[in-house]
């Protein structure tokens, strides 16, 4: 039997975690999982909401405000960001891919909304796009 103290290798692999939120319950569940990981392994969390340019989110419609309310009293440091895209030439998926690539995230924790064109595929198009277009680990929460 090995009597060595446990090594927390996970803490070196997942130092910086991105959590995209869209206002869905699955995105808030993903946020709770990310917070739990951060509390156990000392990860830094960045919560991001992608919205079309010029869109105004007020009060209850703002996913970032809801996320802050749900995480009131959490002792870890969380950064909140908005990313804006031009709906004529861009998409939420491409904005997230750029964010992941340029900011060097180690892990993305994302909710699987299940809104896809394929009825047998139970993850959303944004989640699928991140899986296909990034080299970062993706943790999908259902």
N, C-alpha and C positions, 0 to 999 in steps of 0.2 A: 504494500500500500504506500502511495506517495504522500509524504507528510509536508511537502513544500506549500508555502502560502500561494494562493491562486494568483495568476498573473492576468491582468485585465488588458489583453491584447486588443479587445474591441475598442478600448479608449484611444488607441493609436490609429485605428482604421477609420473611425467615425468622429473626427474632431469637429468638423463643420457640417451641420445638417440643414438642408433646405426643406421647408414645408410649404408647398403651394396650397393656398386655401381659396375656395370659390363660394363659400357660404353653405355648402352641402354638409350634412351630418358626417359623411364619410371623411371629409377633409378635416373636420374638428376631431374625429377619432384619430386620424393620422397625427394631428398636433399633440394629442394626449400621449400617444406612443413615443413621439419625438421627445417630449418633455420627460417622460420616464427614462428614456435612454440617456438624456443629458444629465439627469439627476444621478444616475448610476455611474456614468462614465465621464462626466465632465465635459460633454460636448457643447459647442456653441450652436444656437439655433437662430436661423433667419426665417421668418414667416413672410411670405410674399403673396400679394394678390395682383393678378394681371387684369388690366381693364383697358377698354378702348380709350384712345385720346379724347379728352374733353368730357369724359363721363364724370359726373359728380355723384359721389356716394355719401348719403347723409344718414346718420343715426343707425337705425336697425338694418338698413340695407347694406351697410359697410361691414364686410367680413372681418376686416382688421379690428374694428371696434368690438365686434362680437368675440373675437379671439382674445383680445385684451381682458374683456369682462370674464371670460371663462378661466383665464389664467391668473386672475387677481390673487395675490398672496403667494404666487410661485416664487421661490427664492433664486431661481436661475436667471441669468441674463438672456433676454430675447430681443432681437432686432426685428423691427417691422418695416417692410418696404412695399411700395406700390411700383409696379412696372406698367408703362403705357405703351400701347401698340397702335399702329394705323391699320384699321380694319380693311382698307383698300389694298394694302401691300404686305401685311404681316398677320400673324396669328398668335394666340396665347402660347401655343406649343413652341413656336420658334423663339419667342421672347424667353421662355424658360430654358430652352437649350442654350441660348446665348448667355444667360445668367449663370447657369451651371458651369459652363465652359470657362467663362471669363473670371468668375469668382472662386473657382477651385473647391467646390463642395465635394465632400467625401461620401455623402449619402443624401438621397432624396427620400423623404417619407411622404407618401401621397395616397389620398383616398381613391378607391376605384368606384367611380360613379355608375359604371355600367351603361353609359349612353354611347353606343357604337352602332354603326350601320349593319354590323353582322350580329344577328340574334344569338349566335352561339358564343360570342366573345363578351365576357362579363367585366370588361374594363373600358373606361372611357377613351376617347381618341387622344386626349392630351397625355394620359398615362402611357398609352401605347406608343405615342410619338417619343416620349422621353426614353422608354426602354430601347427603342430602335436607334435613336439618334445621339445617345450619350454613352460614354464609357464609365459613367458613375454608377455605383450600386443604387438600386431602386427598391424600396421596401413598400409594397402595396398593401394598404389596409382596406379590408372589406367591411 
